[in-house]
Amino acid sequence: MTVDREQVLRSAAALLTRKSTATMDEVAKAAGIGRATLHRHFAGRDALVRALENLGIQEFEAALDAAALDEGPSEQALRRLIAAVELSAGLLSFLVTENQLFEGDEMNEGWNRLDARVAAFFRRGQECGEFRIDLTPAWLTEALYGLVSTGAWAVQAGRVAGQDFQYMIVELLLGGARRSVEQ
């Protein structure tokens, strides 16, 4: 039987977004494979988390590409980004809480690339007069990540309806980021 590594990663992501402390045995069971097979693909939890990190970065980059952040008004671009990132929001939520990914000298350069792209988007919105200029692009980037993560957890826990994910995030972020005409 050939094991599809991508399918194993997606099964692991689905489980770990619901239960971040899941054991390798639980991951193997969720993927429908034995623990030995899982270990042939991922030597341990660290290797699995690193592979999930690469998948998360890849998916977020694809969402950024799909959102075409340089096109049209910033508000519309933000709405496109939230829609594009929704499917991988749970995985991103898991990853941003994995301290091992952000400690030490071996941080994946992909995170810096993502941060730069999102910050550039917010900077463009500020330069066009669409976003407040008293909040740094770096802060708006972190706020976006926080809202996506929190939204994913709230939907998963059943505290909010999944159909409201995009609306809640966009409206809360824009309500705080949108430049007021009265200022």
CYANA upper distance limits for C-alpha pairs under 8 A (distance plus 0.5 A):
  3 VAL  CA      8 VAL  CA      8.21
  4 ASP  CA      8 VAL  CA      6.88
  5 ARG  CA      9 LEU  CA      6.69
  5 ARG  CA     41 HIS  CA      7.85
  6 GLU  CA     10 ARG  CA      6.66
  7 GLN  CA     11 SER  CA      6.60
  7 GLN  CA     31 ALA  CA      7.88
  8 VAL  CA     12 ALA  CA      6.58
  8 VAL  CA     31 ALA  CA      5.78
  9 LEU  CA     13 ALA  CA      6.50
  9 LEU  CA     48 LEU  CA      8.35
  9 LEU  CA     51 ALA  CA      8.07
  9 LEU  CA     52 LEU  CA      7.02
 10 ARG  CA     14 ALA  CA      6.60
 11 SER  CA     15 LEU  CA      6.76
 11 SER  CA     27 VAL  CA      7.91
 11 SER  CA     30 ALA  CA      6.57
 11 SER  CA     31 ALA  CA      5.66
 12 ALA  CA     16 LEU  CA      6.42
 12 ALA  CA     27 VAL  CA      5.95
 12 ALA  CA     28 ALA  CA      8.42
 12 ALA  CA     30 ALA  CA      7.46
 12 ALA  CA     31 ALA  CA      7.25
 13 ALA  CA     17 THR  CA      6.42
 13 ALA  CA     52 LEU  CA      7.44
 13 ALA  CA     90 GLY  CA      8.50
 13 ALA  CA     91 LEU  CA      6.33
 14 ALA  CA     18 ARG  CA      7.20
 14 ALA  CA     90 GLY  CA      8.23
 14 ALA  CA     91 LEU  CA      7.89
 15 LEU  CA     19 LYS  CA      6.40
 15 LEU  CA     20 SER  CA      8.08
 15 LEU  CA     22 ALA  CA      7.90
 15 LEU  CA     27 VAL  CA      7.41
 15 LEU  CA     30 ALA  CA      7.49
 16 LEU  CA     20 SER  CA      4.90
 16 LEU  CA     21 THR  CA      7.59
 16 LEU  CA     22 ALA  CA      6.82
 16 LEU  CA     91 LEU  CA      8.39
 16 LEU  CA     94 PHE  CA      7.43
 17 THR  CA     90 GLY  CA      5.95
 17 THR  CA     91 LEU  CA      6.35
 17 THR  CA     93 SER  CA      7.70
 17 THR  CA     94 PHE  CA      5.90
 18 ARG  CA    156 GLN  CA      7.83
 20 SER  CA     94 PHE  CA      7.37
 22 ALA  CA     26 GLU  CA      6.42
 22 ALA  CA     27 VAL  CA      7.23
 23 THR  CA     27 VAL  CA      6.79
 24 MET  CA     28 ALA  CA      6.57
 24 MET  CA     35 ARG  CA      7.49
 24 MET  CA     38 LEU  CA      8.38
 24 MET  CA     44 GLY  CA      8.03
 24 MET  CA     45 ARG  CA      7.14
 25 ASP  CA     29 LYS  CA      6.71
 25 ASP  CA     34 GLY  CA      8.38
 25 ASP  CA     35 ARG  CA      6.24
 26 GLU  CA     30 ALA  CA      6.60
 27 VAL  CA     31 ALA  CA      6.70
 28 ALA  CA     32 GLY  CA      6.67
 28 ALA  CA     33 ILE  CA      5.72
 28 ALA  CA     34 GLY  CA      6.12
 28 ALA  CA     35 ARG  CA      5.85
 28 ALA  CA     37 THR  CA      8.48
 28 ALA  CA     38 LEU  CA      6.41
 29 LYS  CA     33 ILE  CA      6.45
 29 LYS  CA     34 GLY  CA      7.30
 29 LYS  CA     35 ARG  CA      8.29
 33 ILE  CA     37 THR  CA      6.87
 33 ILE  CA     38 LEU  CA      7.34
 34 GLY  CA     38 LEU  CA      6.88
 35 ARG  CA     39 HIS  CA      6.66
 36 ALA  CA     40 ARG  CA      6.78
 37 THR  CA     41 HIS  CA      7.23
 38 LEU  CA     42 PHE  CA      6.51
 38 LEU  CA     43 ALA  CA      8.45
 39 HIS  CA     43 ALA  CA      5.37
 39 HIS  CA     44 GLY  CA      6.90
 42 PHE  CA     47 ALA  CA      5.86
 42 PHE  CA     48 LEU  CA      5.91
 43 ALA  CA     47 ALA  CA      6.44
 43 ALA  CA     48 LEU  CA      8.10
 44 GLY  CA     48 LEU  CA      6.82
 45 ARG  CA     49 VAL  CA      6.53
 46 ASP  CA     50 ARG  CA      6.62
 47 ALA  CA     51 ALA  CA      6.70
 48 LEU  CA     52 LEU  CA      6.68
 49 VAL  CA     53 GLU  CA      6.52
 50 ARG  CA     54 ASN  CA      6.87
 50 ARG  CA    101 LEU  CA      8.13
 51 ALA  CA     55 LEU  CA      6.83
 52 LEU  CA     56 GLY  CA      6.50
 52 LEU  CA     91 LEU  CA      8.45
 52 LEU  CA     95 LEU  CA      8.34
 53 GLU  CA     57 ILE  CA      6.61
 53 GLU  CA     95 LEU  CA      6.98
 53 GLU  CA    101 LEU  CA      8.43
 54 ASN  CA     58 GLN  CA      6.57
 55 LEU  CA     59 GLU  CA      6.59
 56 GLY  CA     60 PHE  CA      6.56
 56 GLY  CA     88 SER  CA      7.75
 56 GLY  CA     91 LEU  CA      6.89
 56 GLY  CA     92 LEU  CA      6.53
 56 GLY  CA     95 LEU  CA      8.08
 57 ILE  CA     61 GLU  CA      6.55
 57 ILE  CA    110 GLY  CA      6.74
 57 ILE  CA    111 TRP  CA      7.52
 57 ILE  CA    114 LEU  CA      8.17
 58 GLN  CA     62 ALA  CA      6.71
 59 GLU  CA     63 ALA  CA      6.71
 59 GLU  CA     85 VAL  CA      8.32
 59 GLU  CA     88 SER  CA      7.31
 60 PHE  CA     64 LEU  CA      6.70
 60 PHE  CA     85 VAL  CA      6.96
 60 PHE  CA     88 SER  CA      8.02
 60 PHE  CA    114 LEU  CA      8.15
 61 GLU  CA     65 ASP  CA      6.69
 61 GLU  CA    114 LEU  CA      7.32
 62 ALA  CA     66 ALA  CA      6.58
 63 ALA  CA     67 ALA  CA      6.54
 63 ALA  CA     81 LEU  CA      6.79
 63 ALA  CA     84 ALA  CA      5.37
 63 ALA  CA     85 VAL  CA      5.89
 64 LEU  CA     68 ALA  CA      7.12
 64 LEU  CA     69 LEU  CA      7.42
 64 LEU  CA     81 LEU  CA      6.76
 64 LEU  CA     84 ALA  CA      8.12
 64 LEU  CA    117 ARG  CA      8.49
 65 ASP  CA     69 LEU  CA      8.11
 66 ALA  CA     80 ARG  CA      8.25
 66 ALA  CA     81 LEU  CA      7.96
 66 ALA  CA     84 ALA  CA      7.17
 67 ALA  CA     77 ALA  CA      6.59
 67 ALA  CA     78 LEU  CA      8.15
 67 ALA  CA     80 ARG  CA      5.36
 67 ALA  CA     81 LEU  CA      5.24
 67 ALA  CA     84 ALA  CA      7.03
 68 ALA  CA     77 ALA  CA      7.21
 68 ALA  CA     80 ARG  CA      8.36
 69 LEU  CA     74 SER  CA      7.80
 69 LEU  CA     77 ALA  CA      5.60
 69 LEU  CA     78 LEU  CA      7.82
 69 LEU  CA     81 LEU  CA      8.06
 69 LEU  CA    121 PHE  CA      6.74
 70 ASP  CA     77 ALA  CA      8.07
 70 ASP  CA    121 PHE  CA      7.60
 71 GLU  CA     77 ALA  CA      7.41
 72 GLY  CA     76 GLN  CA      7.36
 72 GLY  CA     77 ALA  CA      7.27
 73 PRO  CA     77 ALA  CA      6.92
 73 PRO  CA    125 GLY  CA      8.40
 73 PRO  CA    130 GLU  CA      8.50
 74 SER  CA     78 LEU  CA      6.57
 74 SER  CA    121 PHE  CA      8.21
 74 SER  CA    122 PHE  CA      8.43
 74 SER  CA    124 ARG  CA      8.26
 74 SER  CA    125 GLY  CA      5.97
 74 SER  CA    130 GLU  CA      7.34
 75 GLU  CA     79 ARG  CA      6.82
 75 GLU  CA    130 GLU  CA      8.31
 75 GLU  CA    174 LEU  CA      8.12
 76 GLN  CA     80 ARG  CA      6.77
 77 ALA  CA     81 LEU  CA      6.69
 78 LEU  CA     82 ILE  CA      6.75
 78 LEU  CA    170 VAL  CA      7.60
 79 ARG  CA     83 ALA  CA      6.73
 79 ARG  CA    166 GLN  CA      7.89
 79 ARG  CA    170 VAL  CA      6.84
 80 ARG  CA     84 ALA  CA      6.58
 81 LEU  CA     85 VAL  CA      6.56
 82 ILE  CA     86 GLU  CA      6.51
 82 ILE  CA    148 VAL  CA      8.39
 82 ILE  CA    166 GLN  CA      6.37
 82 ILE  CA    169 ILE  CA      8.09
 82 ILE  CA    170 VAL  CA      7.71
 83 ALA  CA    166 GLN  CA      6.69
 85 VAL  CA     89 ALA  CA      6.43
 86 GLU  CA    148 VAL  CA      8.46
 86 GLU  CA    165 PHE  CA      8.13
 86 GLU  CA    166 GLN  CA      7.93
 88 SER  CA     92 LEU  CA      6.77
 89 ALA  CA     93 SER  CA      6.47
 89 ALA  CA    148 VAL  CA      6.70
 89 ALA  CA    149 SER  CA      6.86
 89 ALA  CA    152 ALA  CA      6.17
 90 GLY  CA     94 PHE  CA      6.80
 90 GLY  CA    149 SER  CA      7.40
 90 GLY  CA    152 ALA  CA      5.77
 90 GLY  CA    153 TRP  CA      7.57
 91 LEU  CA     95 LEU  CA      6.71
 92 LEU  CA     96 VAL  CA      6.62
 92 LEU  CA    149 SER  CA      7.22
 93 SER  CA     97 THR  CA      7.18
 93 SER  CA    148 VAL  CA      7.76
 93 SER  CA    149 SER  CA      4.76
 93 SER  CA    150 THR  CA      7.89
 93 SER  CA    152 ALA  CA      7.31
 93 SER  CA    153 TRP  CA      7.97
 94 PHE  CA     98 GLU  CA      7.11
 94 PHE  CA    149 SER  CA      8.39
 95 LEU  CA    101 LEU  CA      8.18
 96 VAL  CA    149 SER  CA      8.44
 98 GLU  CA    102 PHE  CA      8.09
 99 ASN  CA    103 GLU  CA      6.80
101 LEU  CA    107 MET  CA      6.63
101 LEU  CA    108 ASN  CA      8.01
102 PHE  CA    107 MET  CA      6.15
103 GLU  CA    107 MET  CA      7.40
107 MET  CA    111 TRP  CA      8.41
108 ASN  CA    112 ASN  CA      8.31
109 GLU  CA    113 ARG  CA      6.98
110 GLY  CA    114 LEU  CA      6.71
111 TRP  CA    115 ASP  CA      6.59
112 ASN  CA    116 ALA  CA      6.58
113 ARG  CA    117 ARG  CA      6.85
114 LEU  CA    118 VAL  CA      6.75
115 ASP  CA    119 ALA  CA      6.43
115 ASP  CA    138 ALA  CA      8.25
115 ASP  CA    141 THR  CA      7.37
116 ALA  CA    120 ALA  CA      6.47
117 ARG  CA    121 PHE  CA      6.85
118 VAL  CA    122 PHE  CA      6.95
118 VAL  CA    141 THR  CA      6.53
119 ALA  CA    123 ARG  CA      6.56
119 ALA  CA    137 PRO  CA      5.32
119 ALA  CA    138 ALA  CA      6.20
119 ALA  CA    140 LEU  CA      7.93
119 ALA  CA    141 THR  CA      6.25
120 ALA  CA    124 ARG  CA      6.61
120 ALA  CA    137 PRO  CA      7.78
121 PHE  CA    125 GLY  CA      6.89
122 PHE  CA    126 GLN  CA      6.76
122 PHE  CA    131 PHE  CA      7.83
122 PHE  CA    137 PRO  CA      5.83
122 PHE  CA    140 LEU  CA      7.48
122 PHE  CA    141 THR  CA      8.01
123 ARG  CA    127 GLU  CA      6.62
123 ARG  CA    137 PRO  CA      6.17
124 ARG  CA    128 CYS  CA      6.64
125 GLY  CA    129 GLY  CA      6.77
125 GLY  CA    130 GLU  CA      5.59
125 GLY  CA    131 PHE  CA      5.76
126 GLN  CA    130 GLU  CA      6.19
126 GLN  CA    131 PHE  CA      5.11
126 GLN  CA    132 ARG  CA      6.59
126 GLN  CA    133 ILE  CA      6.21
129 GLY  CA    179 ARG  CA      7.56
130 GLU  CA    178 ARG  CA      6.65
130 GLU  CA    179 ARG  CA      6.30
131 PHE  CA    177 ALA  CA      5.84
131 PHE  CA    178 ARG  CA      5.11
131 PHE  CA    179 ARG  CA      5.34
132 ARG  CA    177 ALA  CA      5.98
132 ARG  CA    178 ARG  CA      6.26
132 ARG  CA    179 ARG  CA      5.00
132 ARG  CA    180 SER  CA      8.26
133 ILE  CA    179 ARG  CA      8.35
135 LEU  CA    139 TRP  CA      6.96
135 LEU  CA    140 LEU  CA      7.30
135 LEU  CA    177 ALA  CA      8.22
136 THR  CA    140 LEU  CA      6.86
137 PRO  CA    141 THR  CA      6.55
138 ALA  CA    142 GLU  CA      6.84
139 TRP  CA    143 ALA  CA      6.59
140 LEU  CA    144 LEU  CA      6.63
140 LEU  CA    177 ALA  CA      8.10
141 THR  CA    145 TYR  CA      6.90
142 GLU  CA    146 GLY  CA      6.61
143 ALA  CA    147 LEU  CA      6.61
143 ALA  CA    173 LEU  CA      8.02
144 LEU  CA    148 VAL  CA      6.65
144 LEU  CA    169 ILE  CA      8.44
144 LEU  CA    173 LEU  CA      7.53
145 TYR  CA    149 SER  CA      6.60
146 GLY  CA    150 THR  CA      6.47
147 LEU  CA    151 GLY  CA      6.27
147 LEU  CA    169 ILE  CA      6.44
147 LEU  CA    173 LEU  CA      8.31
148 VAL  CA    152 ALA  CA      6.64
148 VAL  CA    169 ILE  CA      7.25
149 SER  CA    153 TRP  CA      6.86
150 THR  CA    154 ALA  CA      6.56
151 GLY  CA    155 VAL  CA      6.64
151 GLY  CA    165 PHE  CA      6.62
151 GLY  CA    168 MET  CA      8.26
151 GLY  CA    169 ILE  CA      7.52
152 ALA  CA    156 GLN  CA      6.59
152 ALA  CA    165 PHE  CA      8.05
153 TRP  CA    157 ALA  CA      6.51
154 ALA  CA    158 GLY  CA      6.69
154 ALA  CA    159 ARG  CA      5.72
154 ALA  CA    160 VAL  CA      6.25
155 VAL  CA    159 ARG  CA      6.54
155 VAL  CA    160 VAL  CA      5.62
155 VAL  CA    161 ALA  CA      6.39
155 VAL  CA    162 GLY  CA      5.83
155 VAL  CA    165 PHE  CA      7.75
160 VAL  CA    164 ASP  CA      7.62
160 VAL  CA    165 PHE  CA      8.43
161 ALA  CA    165 PHE  CA      7.66
164 ASP  CA    168 MET  CA      6.40
165 PHE  CA    169 ILE  CA      6.88
166 GLN  CA    170 VAL  CA      6.57
167 TYR  CA    171 GLU  CA      6.35
168 MET  CA    172 LEU  CA      6.51
169 ILE  CA    173 LEU  CA      6.48
170 VAL  CA    174 LEU  CA      6.35
171 GLU  CA    175 GLY  CA      6.20
172 LEU  CA    176 GLY  CA      6.98
173 LEU  CA    177 ALA  CA      6.40
174 LEU  CA    178 ARG  CA      5.49
179 ARG  CA    183 GLN  CA      8.46
